[in-house]
Amino acid sequence: AATAAVSAVFVALYTAFWYILSIARSRALYQSSQKLQESNLHLQKTVNMLRSLQNIYFASFYIDLTQNSCESIFLPQNSSYTDMKDALTQNLVLEEYRPMLDEQLSPEAIRETLRQENLTDVRHSFYIDYRAWWDDTLNWSRVTITVVDFDAVGKPHHVLAVLQDVGPEKEREARYQAQIIAEAEEARLASIA
């Protein structure tokens, strides 16, 4: 009888142990599932934000300056940064802008321009306007280079390069300048009269 009672207690404890273990496992799986869902929602928001940036920037690149590697954010291609820069510059950019872009967009120049000690609280990027061919049309374009992170000595390690069409902005600027010049000429003629 004592053996039966010990066996019954053992079976009850064994069953309770496995029951508690299965409840704990179910709870852990549920919590993991919730965290995975939250991560997926966050990832989807990030993807949606990146897709929204396509409305502003026609090309975006994540660049590792120390490894000379480049990943396109919107296109599934990776290459060396200098190869990508040289291909875009030589094939699309007007010749008169090529030397400036080659010089200012070299990994060394970017690392020097965007050193931590050269930056302010507000400015962590720089941009260059240039003329280039896109879709068989000569356009004003802008490349903006922004620091993502720094290495141990305060030089940019990774940067984000985004390209955008600034033609409409340049046209508005030219109209405004022409208007100012015309108004100044009118004022000059009026003062002479």
WOCORWO-V70590 format. One record per backbone hydrogen bond with DSSP energy under -1.0 kcal/mol. CO is the residue of the C=O (numbers start at 1). NH is the residue of the N-H. E is the energy in kcal/mol with one decimal. If there is no record, write none. Layout:
co=CO nh=NH e=E
co=CO nh=NH e=E
This chain:
co=1 nh=5 e=-2.4
co=2 nh=6 e=-2.5
co=3 nh=7 e=-2.6
co=4 nh=8 e=-2.6
co=5 nh=9 e=-2.4
co=6 nh=10 e=-2.7
co=7 nh=11 e=-2.9
co=8 nh=12 e=-2.5
co=9 nh=13 e=-2.9
co=10 nh=14 e=-2.9
co=11 nh=15 e=-2.8
co=12 nh=16 e=-2.7
co=13 nh=17 e=-2.8
co=14 nh=18 e=-2.2
co=15 nh=19 e=-2.3
co=16 nh=20 e=-2.9
co=17 nh=21 e=-2.6
co=18 nh=22 e=-2.3
co=19 nh=23 e=-2.1
co=20 nh=24 e=-2.8
co=21 nh=25 e=-2.4
co=22 nh=26 e=-2.6
co=23 nh=27 e=-2.6
co=24 nh=28 e=-2.5
co=25 nh=29 e=-2.7
co=26 nh=30 e=-2.5
co=27 nh=31 e=-2.7
co=28 nh=32 e=-2.5
co=29 nh=33 e=-2.5
co=30 nh=34 e=-2.4
co=31 nh=35 e=-2.5
co=32 nh=36 e=-2.5
co=33 nh=37 e=-2.3
co=34 nh=38 e=-2.5
co=35 nh=39 e=-2.5
co=36 nh=40 e=-2.5
co=37 nh=41 e=-2.4
co=38 nh=42 e=-2.4
co=39 nh=43 e=-2.8
co=40 nh=44 e=-2.6
co=41 nh=45 e=-2.3
co=42 nh=46 e=-2.2
co=43 nh=47 e=-2.6
co=44 nh=48 e=-2.5
co=45 nh=49 e=-2.4
co=46 nh=50 e=-2.5
co=47 nh=51 e=-2.6
co=48 nh=52 e=-2.1
co=49 nh=53 e=-1.7
co=52 nh=55 e=-1.7
co=53 nh=56 e=-1.5
co=53 nh=57 e=-3.4
co=59 nh=163 e=-3.0
co=60 nh=73 e=-2.6
co=61 nh=161 e=-2.8
co=62 nh=71 e=-2.5
co=63 nh=159 e=-2.2
co=64 nh=68 e=-1.1
co=64 nh=69 e=-1.7
co=68 nh=81 e=-1.1
co=69 nh=64 e=-2.6
co=70 nh=79 e=-2.3
co=71 nh=62 e=-3.1
co=75 nh=77 e=-2.1
co=77 nh=72 e=-2.0
co=79 nh=70 e=-2.6
co=80 nh=84 e=-2.2
co=81 nh=85 e=-3.0
co=82 nh=86 e=-2.7
co=83 nh=87 e=-2.4
co=84 nh=88 e=-2.5
co=85 nh=89 e=-2.7
co=86 nh=90 e=-2.8
co=87 nh=91 e=-2.0
co=88 nh=92 e=-2.2
co=88 nh=93 e=-1.0
co=92 nh=133 e=-2.5
co=94 nh=97 e=-1.8
co=97 nh=101 e=-2.2
co=98 nh=102 e=-3.1
co=99 nh=103 e=-2.3
co=100 nh=104 e=-2.9
co=101 nh=105 e=-2.2
co=106 nh=110 e=-2.6
co=107 nh=111 e=-2.5
co=108 nh=112 e=-2.0
co=109 nh=113 e=-3.1
co=110 nh=114 e=-2.5
co=112 nh=115 e=-1.2
co=115 nh=118 e=-1.4
co=116 nh=119 e=-1.2
co=123 nh=120 e=-1.1
co=124 nh=147 e=-2.3
co=126 nh=145 e=-3.0
co=128 nh=143 e=-2.3
co=130 nh=141 e=-3.3
co=131 nh=94 e=-2.4
co=132 nh=139 e=-3.3
co=134 nh=137 e=-1.3
co=137 nh=134 e=-2.6
co=139 nh=132 e=-2.6
co=140 nh=166 e=-1.9
co=141 nh=130 e=-2.5
co=142 nh=164 e=-2.2
co=143 nh=128 e=-2.1
co=144 nh=162 e=-2.2
co=145 nh=126 e=-1.8
co=146 nh=160 e=-2.9
co=149 nh=157 e=-2.7
co=151 nh=154 e=-1.6
co=154 nh=116 e=-3.1
co=155 nh=151 e=-3.2
co=157 nh=65 e=-2.3
co=158 nh=148 e=-2.7
co=158 nh=149 e=-1.4
co=159 nh=63 e=-3.0
co=160 nh=146 e=-2.5
co=161 nh=61 e=-2.9
co=162 nh=144 e=-2.6
co=163 nh=58 e=-1.6
co=163 nh=59 e=-1.2
co=164 nh=142 e=-2.3
co=166 nh=170 e=-2.5
co=167 nh=171 e=-2.5
co=168 nh=172 e=-2.4
co=169 nh=173 e=-2.2
co=170 nh=174 e=-2.4
co=171 nh=175 e=-2.5
co=172 nh=176 e=-2.4
co=173 nh=177 e=-2.5
co=174 nh=178 e=-2.5
co=175 nh=179 e=-2.3
co=176 nh=180 e=-2.4
co=177 nh=181 e=-2.4
co=178 nh=182 e=-2.5
co=179 nh=183 e=-2.7
co=180 nh=184 e=-2.4
co=181 nh=185 e=-2.3
co=182 nh=186 e=-2.5
co=183 nh=187 e=-2.3
co=184 nh=188 e=-2.3
co=185 nh=189 e=-2.6
co=186 nh=190 e=-2.4
co=187 nh=191 e=-2.2
co=188 nh=192 e=-1.8
co=189 nh=193 e=-2.3
